Amino acid sequence: MVKKLVVCVDGVGFDLLNQENIPFLYNFAKNNFLARSKTMFSFFGLEYSFFSGKSPLEHNNWLEFKYSKRGDFYWQKYFSFFGRGILNYMTALFQYVSGQKMLSKIYYIPFSLLPYLKVAQKNSVYDTLFFQGSYLSHKWPVVVKNGKSSLIFRKQSDRERCEYLKNHFSNNIDTYYVHIVEFDKIAHKYGHKSLQATNILKYYDQILSDLVKNFLSKFPKGDVLLWSDHSFVKIENKVDLTKIFKCCKDYDCFIAGTSISFWFKTQQGKAYVLEKLKGFDFGYILDERLRKKELVPFSNVHGDLIFAIKKGNYLFPNYYQGDKSFNYMHGYPYSKEQDGFVISSKTLKKKEYYLFELTPLLFGGED
């Protein structure tokens, strides 16, 4: 099998590829193949789409959680006195010792909702098309090699993650994958075109240049695929739902920064939510047509009703960031300015690809 190096460069948009800030990536794209990564109105579903080679409508993943009468997070409320930071580590450790490879935090999800949420994918991501054959995957804090996982307890920089992969190049491994995230964190706070973000881009250019050149020197006929999942949009309007929406025993809801999922327990709860949503001009209900257009799975584990937030608006506080506000965001219904990039040593015949189109291309020849 042809050796493959795949890097997810989280949050770096298509519009940031230029010779001034990232000359190696720019020239590697120029000498190989470049396309837009057409982002989707999805969360965990983005990554799973890439690995599986299937759209969210097919693989039925959207958020990293699914609603269930019997969820995974039933014990955390008894240890709430530890605070969210420690509880996140406790939760991840519990998942890991239970044999789970895809670890999840509990973020700022209310303790009343946690018992009704299951982790969307615990291990099956490593049964997808991407992870056939021998592989080494580095998604901090878990490294998975051919189905066997190990936990990295201390935080690693993106340079250290790439170094880890580089130090494990071997004739016994066919596919190498690493996910780098420092740009995404900076862009949320300062903006994707800020000085701080530009400095990260220059740093990325160095570490990716070193990683790719080392890979190709060891495997001259190897394939390289560098991709990003989204870009960013400036937040113009922050909406505090706690001031305009009351909690109610008649429904459950999951408030993400750019969407709200509702599960109704009574008709009264449904009627209340529908009446309130009529007055909100910062978003809209995803009906059947819009769910299909945005590739949002139809299963009610993602919501009996989903309210999509319009680009530039932001729900704050929410269940992911709590009361730690962002200034730039992604994860809105599709708009071209949110597109990421695809740089490939294999032929790209189109100008834009959904993420689920890339893995079949990588493992199956030309499009």
Secondary structure, 3 states (H helix, E strand, C coil): CCCEEEEEECCCCHHHCCCCCCHHHHHHHHHCEEEEEECCCCCHHHHHHHHHCCCHHHHCCCCCEEECCCCCCCCHHHHHHHCHHHHHHHHHHHHHHCCCCCCCCCCCCCCCCHHHEEECCCCHHHHCHHHCCCEEEEECCEEEECCEEEECCCCCCHHHHHHHHHCCCCCCCCEEEEEECHHHHHHHHHCCCCHHHHHHHHHHHHHHHHHHHHHHHHCCCCEEEEECCCCCEECCEEECHHHCCCCCCCEEEEECCCEEEEEECCHHHHHHHHHHHCCCCCEEECCHHHHHHCCCCCCHHHCCEEEEECCCEEECCECCCECCCCCEECCCCCCHHHCEEEEECCCCCCCEEEHHHHHHHHHHCCC
